[in-house]
Amino acid sequence: TPGVYGVPDLSFIPTWGFRRVFQEKVVVELGGGVGFRCYLDDIKERVGEDGIRHLVFNLHLRFGVHFGTSKD
């Protein structure tokens, strides 16, 4: 697919989210974060130049099953 490709990178993206448990079993979490990503190919070709770091936004929506009991 044009525009979709994988490259080796180093990324640091702290994320924050809101988690809710429904019926004591179903977990829904929505969150996001902002971080920096360095592409290893860029580092090899352009060491010391601008542009090897990119701002990255991360959004996630997770669904899961809660095991155990909550003590909140």
N, C-alpha and C positions, 0 to 999 in steps of 0.2 A: 504494500500500500504506500503510495507516495506520502512523504512527510512522517511516516512512522518507522522508526529505526532504533536500534539499541546501540549505545556507546558506553564504554567503561567510564565510570564517573565516581567521584567522592561527593557525598552530599550530607548536609547537616540540616535537618528540618525538624525543629521541635514542634509538637502538635498538642493542641488542647481540644477537649471535647466535652459534650454533655451526654451523660449516659442515663438511660431510664430502663427499669425492669418492669415488665408488664406480666400479670398473672404469675408472678414469682418465677417465671421461666424465660420469657422472651426478652432479650436485651437489644436495645436499639441505641446506637451511638452516632452522634453527628459531631464533626469537628474539623479543624483545619490548622494550618500553620504557615509560617514564612521562614525560609532559610536560604542558604547559599549552596550552590552546586559547582564543583570544578570538574570539567571534562578532562580526562587524562590525555586524550589526543591533543587538546589545546595546550596543555602544560608542556608536552614534548615539543610542540612546534613553536610555541610563543612564550617561552619562559621569560619572565620579567616584563612582559607587555600587558597592557590592559585587555580585558575581554576574556580572561580565563575563568572568571567567576561570573555566575549568572544567578539572578534572584529567582527563587523557586517558591511557588505557592502550592500548598497541599490541602486538598479538601477530601474528607472521607466520610462515608456513610457505611456503618457496619451493622449487621444483624447477627445475633448469636443466641445461644441457649445458656441460661444461668444455672450452674450446678451448685448445690449446697444451700445454706440458709444465710440470709443477710442479717447482720446484727446492728443495723442502723437504728 
